[in-house]
Amino acid sequence: MIQGFNHLTLSVTDLDRSVAFYRDVLGFALAARWAQGAYLEAGSLWLCLSPTSAPAQQAGPAGGYTHYAFSVAAEAFAAYAGQLRAKGVREWRENRSEGDSLYVLDPDGHRLEIHSGTLASRLAWCRQQPYEDMHFGPAA
């Protein structure tokens, strides 16, 4: 039985550039680094960066909504978002839902979201303004 999210591995075209982005811009801690990869962590999240010669997904409106969301405490969100913007992060979307969110691209175009909400806060919001044809499961 699945117990939760274990780790995230992203293919990157420039390991040095990606380590610098996740460590120096987003604030992940570098746990290990080797010739063909790196492990970083933020809270309980384990992130693996794996070099590839293939181009990463292309960012843009036609690329869909697939993205990776990282949690930030609500009281820290505004300051953190300001720091990221001051470091020149590229944004790919404006927030249109519950909770503070900043949608940014990493150097390879991976879509990231910095979010201050939880599933519980999202469901409470959705109960007030449900998405079209939305139904709630028994656990919600």
MARROPA-355479 format. One line per 10 residues: number of its first residue (from 0); their letters; for each residue x, z, y of N, C-alpha, C. Coordinates in steps of 0.05 Angstrom, whole numbers, always signed. Last residue first. Layout:
N
NUM	a	X/Z/Y/X/Z/Y/X/Z/Y ~ ...
end
This chain:
140
139	aapgfhmdey	-264/+46/+268/-262/+45/+297/-283/+63/+308 ~ -274/+46/+215/-253/+63/+224/-251/+65/+254 ~ -314/+7/+208/-321/+35/+205/-300/+54/+215 ~ -306/-43/+261/-305/-33/+233/-311/-4/+232 ~ -347/-78/+306/-328/-57/+301/-329/-48/+272 ~ -349/-144/+333/-361/-124/+316/-339/-103/+309 ~ -362/-193/+383/-345/-171/+373/-360/-151/+356 ~ -380/-238/+410/-387/-235/+382/-369/-213/+368 ~ -332/-234/+461/-355/-249/+450/-357/-245/+419 ~ -313/-165/+470/-307/-194/+470/-330/-208/+457
129	pqqrcwalrs	-348/-113/+507/-338/-126/+482/-332/-156/+486 ~ -341/-66/+545/-342/-95/+551/-331/-111/+528 ~ -343/-17/+519/-356/-20/+545/-360/-49/+553 ~ -314/-26/+474/-341/-17/+470/-357/-19/+496 ~ -264/-39/+497/-280/-60/+485/-309/-52/+479 ~ -247/+13/+511/-252/-7/+531/-270/-29/+521 ~ -240/+33/+459/-258/+46/+478/-266/+27/+500 ~ -201/-1/+440/-227/-1/+428/-248/+12/+446 ~ -158/+13/+473/-168/-15/+474/-196/-16/+462 ~ -149/+66/+459/-157/+60/+487/-169/+31/+489
119	altgshielr	-134/+58/+405/-158/+74/+412/-167/+68/+440 ~ -87/+28/+409/-111/+16/+397/-136/+31/+404 ~ -62/+40/+476/-62/+44/+447/-86/+29/+436 ~ -22/+17/+533/-46/+27/+519/-41/+31/+490 ~ +21/-6/+558/+19/+23/+560/-5/+34/+544 ~ +70/-56/+540/+42/-47/+542/+40/-16/+542 ~ +101/-115/+545/+106/-87/+550/+79/-75/+556 ~ +108/-168/+501/+90/-154/+519/+99/-125/+521 ~ +141/-231/+492/+140/-202/+489/+119/-191/+508 ~ +158/-289/+459/+138/-277/+477/+136/-247/+471
109	hgdpdlvyls	+220/-320/+460/+201/-303/+445/+183/-288/+465 ~ +258/-349/+488/+230/-356/+491/+210/-340/+474 ~ +309/-330/+485/+302/-352/+468/+272/-360/+469 ~ +310/-287/+522/+326/-311/+527/+320/-335/+509 ~ +239/-269/+523/+267/-262/+519/+283/-288/+524 ~ +187/-263/+572/+201/-279/+552/+229/-269/+548 ~ +132/-217/+582/+158/-229/+589/+168/-246/+566 ~ +79/-185/+610/+85/-205/+590/+110/-220/+598 ~ +58/-122/+617/+76/-141/+630/+84/-160/+607 ~ +0/-81/+625/+17/-99/+609/+34/-116/+627
99	dgesrnerwe	-42/-25/+623/-21/-40/+638/-5/-56/+619 ~ -109/-31/+598/-81/-21/+597/-62/-38/+613 ~ -149/-88/+579/-145/-59/+583/-116/-51/+582 ~ -130/-153/+604/-145/-135/+587/-138/-106/+594 ~ -98/-190/+627/-126/-194/+631/-143/-174/+615 ~ -35/-201/+658/-52/-183/+642/-82/-187/+649 ~ -8/-267/+655/-17/-244/+671/-35/-227/+653 ~ +51/-294/+624/+22/-290/+625/+16/-267/+644 ~ +106/-296/+625/+91/-319/+613/+61/-316/+615 ~ +164/-283/+666/+137/-275/+657/+122/-300/+646
89	rvgkarlqga	+231/-268/+659/+212/-290/+661/+185/-281/+650 ~ +266/-218/+696/+253/-227/+672/+233/-250/+678 ~ +299/-198/+738/+294/-226/+736/+281/-236/+710 ~ +306/-146/+749/+327/-158/+732/+321/-187/+727 ~ +259/-134/+774/+284/-134/+790/+307/-147/+775 ~ +226/-133/+729/+223/-155/+749/+248/-157/+767 ~ +245/-86/+706/+247/-111/+692/+245/-135/+711 ~ +231/-48/+745/+259/-52/+737/+263/-78/+724 ~ +175/-52/+745/+191/-59/+769/+220/-64/+763 ~ +165/-33/+694/+158/-61/+701/+173/-70/+726
79	yaafaeaavs	+181/+20/+702/+195/+3/+683/+190/-27/+689 ~ +144/+38/+741/+173/+38/+747/+188/+20/+728 ~ +95/+30/+712/+101/+17/+738/+130/+16/+745 ~ +101/+64/+664/+98/+35/+664/+106/+21/+690 ~ +103/+117/+660/+128/+104/+664/+125/+74/+668 ~ +51/+133/+647/+63/+144/+671/+90/+131/+678 ~ +44/+108/+598/+28/+99/+621/+41/+109/+647 ~ +101/+90/+560/+82/+111/+569/+69/+102/+595 ~ +102/+30/+524/+114/+45/+545/+93/+65/+554 ~ +111/-10/+465/+97/+11/+479/+115/+24/+501
69	fayhtyggap	+111/-80/+458/+127/-55/+457/+112/-34/+474 ~ +89/-135/+420/+84/-116/+441/+99/-90/+437 ~ +99/-203/+413/+108/-177/+402/+105/-157/+425 ~ +53/-258/+401/+74/-243/+417/+79/-217/+403 ~ +11/-313/+403/+28/-297/+387/+50/-284/+404 ~ -21/-348/+430/-20/-321/+441/-2/-303/+423 ~ +1/-416/+444/-15/-396/+432/-9/-368/+443 ~ +29/-457/+470/+42/-443/+448/+25/-421/+435 ~ +9/-481/+514/+0/-492/+489/+11/-476/+465 ~ +35/-455/+557/+7/-450/+552/-2/-460/+525
59	gaqqapastp	+100/-432/+533/+82/-448/+549/+53/-444/+541 ~ +160/-435/+496/+141/-420/+511/+124/-439/+527 ~ +176/-452/+430/+175/-461/+458/+153/-445/+472 ~ +217/-415/+386/+191/-425/+394/+192/-433/+423 ~ +287/-434/+384/+265/-415/+381/+239/-429/+390 ~ +325/-484/+349/+313/-474/+374/+290/-455/+368 ~ +374/-467/+300/+348/-479/+307/+337/-468/+333 ~ +416/-436/+289/+422/-459/+305/+396/-474/+313 ~ +413/-365/+295/+405/-389/+283/+413/-412/+301 ~ +424/-294/+286/+431/-320/+298/+422/-344/+281
49	slclwlsgae	+379/-243/+291/+393/-260/+271/+399/-287/+283 ~ +366/-177/+304/+371/-203/+317/+388/-219/+297 ~ +318/-129/+289/+341/-144/+279/+343/-170/+294 ~ +294/-67/+307/+295/-95/+314/+320/-107/+303 ~ +252/-16/+295/+277/-27/+286/+276/-57/+291 ~ +219/+36/+329/+221/+7/+323/+249/-1/+317 ~ +215/+87/+345/+216/+83/+316/+217/+53/+309 ~ +253/+78/+401/+235/+96/+388/+237/+92/+358 ~ +286/+22/+388/+271/+34/+411/+250/+52/+398 ~ +346/-8/+366/+323/+8/+362/+312/+18/+388
39	lyagqawraa	+380/-62/+332/+374/-46/+356/+350/-29/+350 ~ +428/-97/+298/+406/-79/+295/+404/-63/+321 ~ +451/-164/+292/+452/-138/+306/+426/-123/+299 ~ +493/-217/+264/+469/-203/+271/+473/-177/+286 ~ +542/-237/+244/+517/-253/+241/+492/-237/+247 ~ +582/-199/+256/+585/-227/+263/+559/-243/+263 ~ +545/-141/+279/+565/-154/+261/+565/-184/+269 ~ +523/-77/+299/+528/-105/+306/+549/-116/+287 ~ +476/-25/+309/+498/-37/+294/+499/-67/+302 ~ +445/-4/+350/+451/+13/+327/+474/+2/+311
29	lafglvdryf	+433/-2/+417/+447/-18/+397/+455/+1/+374 ~ +370/+13/+443/+396/+23/+436/+408/+6/+414 ~ +335/-23/+496/+339/-16/+467/+366/-4/+463 ~ +325/-40/+548/+333/-13/+543/+334/-4/+514 ~ +316/-91/+570/+293/-76/+559/+300/-47/+553 ~ +369/-101/+590/+345/-106/+606/+322/-89/+596 ~ +407/-84/+553/+412/-79/+582/+387/-84/+599 ~ +385/-96/+500/+399/-71/+507/+398/-66/+537 ~ +362/-147/+503/+347/-124/+491/+359/-97/+498 ~ +404/-176/+531/+376/-174/+540/+362/-150/+530
19	avsrdldtvs	+449/-168/+497/+449/-159/+525/+421/-157/+536 ~ +430/-194/+451/+437/-165/+450/+437/-154/+479 ~ +426/-246/+472/+402/-231/+463/+407/-201/+461 ~ +479/-259/+484/+459/-260/+505/+435/-244/+497 ~ +502/-255/+432/+512/-239/+455/+491/-237/+477 ~ +473/-294/+402/+471/-266/+396/+480/-248/+419 ~ +435/-346/+415/+460/-335/+426/+459/-304/+422 ~ +388/-357/+389/+408/-378/+390/+435/-368/+401 ~ +354/-317/+340/+364/-321/+367/+386/-342/+367 ~ +298/-293/+306/+320/-313/+306/+328/-318/+335
9	ltlhnfgqim	+282/-226/+295/+279/-250/+312/+303/-268/+309 ~ +247/-180/+258/+271/-196/+259/+265/-221/+275 ~ +225/-115/+257/+220/-141/+268/+247/-156/+269 ~ +200/-68/+208/+220/-78/+227/+212/-106/+236 ~ +150/-41/+191/+177/-33/+183/+198/-42/+203 ~ +87/-13/+205/+106/-34/+212/+134/-25/+206 ~ +57/+18/+147/+60/+14/+176/+80/-9/+180 ~ +45/+19/+94/+45/+45/+108/+48/+41/+138 ~ +11/-16/+45/+26/-18/+70/+23/+9/+84 ~ +17/+0/-24/+0/+0/+0/+18/+0/+25
end
